[in-house]
Amino acid sequence: LALGLMLAFAPGGISPQRAVAGAALGFGLLWLVAVVGEWAFRKPAMGGGDIKMLAMIGAFVGPTGVVLTVFLGALFGSLIFGPISLRTGKLVPFGIFLALGAAVVEPWGRTLTQWYVERVLTG
């Protein structure tokens, strides 16, 4: 997290404001999922490591990248581990899929976001 925030000051990176906003959104988003999930299911719904990991990712990719990372992480988790989890009942930490999502967002996030806005939102 600290490295991501420091690198925001380096040339070519995202702005410090976007790094802080991304870290805050990443932390807040999964913290909210954890609180609401625990209230709804009466058991922990999100690990603290996942929350901190998305905050760190947010410092590197900014707020838009956080949203895309969560979407891709959920998609990858559903496709890769969903069928296994349904059969076995085993759970896997979300952080694995956040890492996969971030690995896609870092090089292709802007392109994917632009495609989505042009094709889906504006038709």
N, C-alpha and C positions, 0 to 999 in steps of 0.2 A: 504494500500500500504506500509506504513512504517512498519507495523507489519510483513508483508510478507518478506520485505527486511531484517529486524532484525532477523527473524527466520531462514534465510538462513545461519546464522552463528552457529546455533544450530546443535548438532550432529544428523545425520539421515535425515536432510533436504537437499534440493538441494543446490548447491554451490552459493556463493554470485554472482559470474559472471553469472550463469544461471538465478538467480532471477532478476538481473538488465536487462539482455537480454530479459527475458520474459516480464517484465514490459514495457520495451521500445517497444518491438514488439506489445504487446497488445495495448498500447496507439497509436502507429504509424499506425497500421493496421486499426483500427476503425476511427482514425482521417482522414486517406486517404479516407476511404469509405464516411465519412461525407463531405469532401471537393468535391470529385468527384460527389457524389450523389446530393449535393446542386447545383453544376454547371450543371449537366445533367437534373435534374428535376425542377430547379428554385424554390426549397423550401427545408427546412431542411430535411435531409435524415437520420440523426443519432443524438441522443441526447448526450450532454456532459457527462451525468451520465453513459451512456453505455460505453463511451470511458474510463472514469476513472475506471469503474468497471473491464473492461478487463485488464487494467494495473495492478490493484490489484491482479486479478486472476493470471496474468502472473508472478507476484512476488512469488507466491506459487507453480506454476506448470511448470515454465520455458517456453522457446520458443516452443518446440514441443507440450507441453500441451496447449499453446495458440491456435495453429492451430487446434488441435483436439477439443478444447472447442468451437471455432467459428463454426467448421463443425457440431458438435453435436447440438449446439444452433440453428443453421439454420435449421437443420433437424427436431429437436423437434418443433421449431416454425412453420415450414411448415406443419408438421403432425397434431399438436395440434390446432393451431390457424388459419392455412391457410384456411380451409373450412369455418370457422366462418367469417373471414375477407372478403372472397369473397362474402358471402351472405349479410353481414351487412355493409361492407365498413369501419368498425372500425379498428383502429390500436392498437397495444399493444407494450409497450416498449420491446426492444430486451433484456434488462437486465434480465428479468424473465427467458428467455431461455438460456442466458449465465450462469446463476446460475445452471440451470439443467445440462447443458453441463459440467460445472466445478465439479458438484457433481458426475458425472460419471468419469471424468478424474482423479480426486484425487485418488480414490482407484484403478481404472482399466486402467488408461492411458497408462502405460508401456505395459501392456498385449495387449491392443488394437493396440498400435503402432507396437509392435513386430508381431502380427498376420497380420497386414496390409503389413508390409515389407516382411514377409515370403510368404504370400499367393498371394498378389496382385502385388507387385513390382517385386519380383523375380520369381514368378510363380511357 
